[in-house]
Amino acid sequence: MLATALEAAEETLARFIVWPHEHASTIVTLWIAHTYIPKAVNASPRLIVNSALPGAGKSVVLRLVTEMSKGGRMIAGTTPSALFRSLDKAADDPLTLGIDEVDQLFKSDNSSLVALINTGWEQDGKTQVSVPGGDGGDWDAREFRVFAPLVLCGIDNGTMAGAVASRSIAVTMMPATAEDDARVFPYRRRADKTRVEETAELFRDWRSAMDADWEAGVRSPLLDLIDRLPRDLELLGGHHGRSTQRWEALVALADYAGGDWPSRVRDAYAYVTGVEEAFGTEDPSLELLKAMFYVFAYYDRDRVTSKEVIEAITGPQTDEWPGLDITPWREWGISDRKLAAKLKPYGIGSKQLRVPVYGSQQARNLKGYERGDFVAAWKRYAPDLFSESDTGATSATPEEATGGTYRIANDPFAKDPFA
C-alpha cells in the first residue's frame, strides 16, 4: 500500500512542479509519507524549500506538501509562543506545519524560534516556558511538547540558521524554463484539490492498515527498520551522526516500500550530503573562498562588486579554474546575502564601493569586496593558492590563475570601472 501511495504522490507532484534535480522528487515524496508515522520515527527532518530568488515555485511545493501530509496546515509567519502552543495542543497526534516566508523570521534576532524548531525535531522534544500561576501567585515553569514535522519555505538569503540547516533536508528550487512551463500545469486548489485529496487518502489508508495490524498484535516490519537504522551504519554508507539521523525515517520508508525506492533514497542521500566530495573539502564555504582568488584574477583588478562575483562564479569560465568544482553553486544558486554569510566566518565582509559609471562623471555606491581583505584568509586556509614574494605580489598572475581568460565576454566596461 505504501508503494502505491508514494507513486501517486510523485505523479501528483510532477503534474504541478518542475524539480531542480531528479532527487528532489524522491526526497519530498518520502518526506510526505513520514508525516503519517510521526510517533514511530526517532526524528523528523525539517524540509527546507528555498530558492535564491522569488518565482521559483517554492509556494506551490509548500502548499502541495502540506495538503498531502498528515494534518497539514500552512501559515505565513509565526511567533515562538504561538508555535509551541499549537504544537503542544496537537502533541498526541502531531500535525504537519508549513511555514512560509521563513526567511523573514530569521532576518531578526529570533533565537527563541530557532531553538524551538531545533528542539522539536526529535520525538521527545520539549520547551520550558514560564506561565502565570493560579490565583495571581508566582509564575510557574511548564513544559510544552513541540515535536512535529515542519516545512520551512523562503528565500535562501544567507539568514537561514546553520543549526536549523543541520537538522534539515533542503530542496533548492530554480525558476522554470519555457520548456518546463509547457509540461506542467499551474496549481489551482479549487480545480485540483480532488486529485490531491485522493493522493492523501492513499496515505491514510496505508496508515489505517498499519494501525489495524498493531491492534491485532502484528508488529510492522517498518518499525524494525526504523529501530535498526541507527545501529546499522552500512544502510547509509557507513556514516553516522546528525547528518544521517535526519535521513533515517526516509530510508526506512524507502526500504519498506521496496522497488527502486531503496536505491533512489540512497542516491538522494549521496547527492545532498555529498557536498564535501563535490567541493573536495569539508566545508563548501572554503571552496568559495578559494574561488574568490580566481574572481579577482578574472576581472584583473583588486575590487569587484557582489554582482560581479556572482556572475563570475556561476558562469562557464569556472571550468577553467584549476582544482575547483563550482557546479554545486550553480545548481543551488547564490545570492548577495548567501555570499556574505559564507565569507563571514573567515573575517571577510562586503563594503560599499564607490563605482564610477563608465562614460560619465557620475559614480554610485555598490556592495563589493576588496582583494586585500582576502589575503590573510588565503594564506591561512589556501596556502597552495597564495604566496608572497619579496615585493608582496602573488605568485600567480591573472593569466596563470584563470588559464589566460580573465575578462567576461559581455563586460559592459571597456576599461576598469574603478580606474
Secondary structure, DSSP 8 states (H G I E B T S, - for coil): -HHHHHHHHHHHHHHH---SSHHHHHHHHHHHHHTT-TTT-SB--EEEEEESSS-SSHHHHHHHHHHHSTTEEEEE---HHHHHHHHHHTTTS--EEEEESHHHHHHS--HHHHHHHHHTTBTT-EEEEEE--GGG---EEEEEE----EEEEEE-SS-S-HHHHTTEEEEE-----HHHHHTS----HHHHHHHHHHHHHHHHHHHHHHHHHHHTT---HHHHHHHHGGG-GGGGTT--SHHHHTTHHHHHHHHHH-TTHHHHHHHHHHHHSTHHHHHTSS-HHHHHHHHHHHHHHHHTSSEEEHHHHHHHHTSGGGGGSTT---HHHHHH---HHHHHHHHGGGT---EEEEEE-TTSS-EEEEEEEEGGGGHHHHHHH-TTT--B-TTS-BSS-HHHHTTT--S-TT-S-SS-TT-
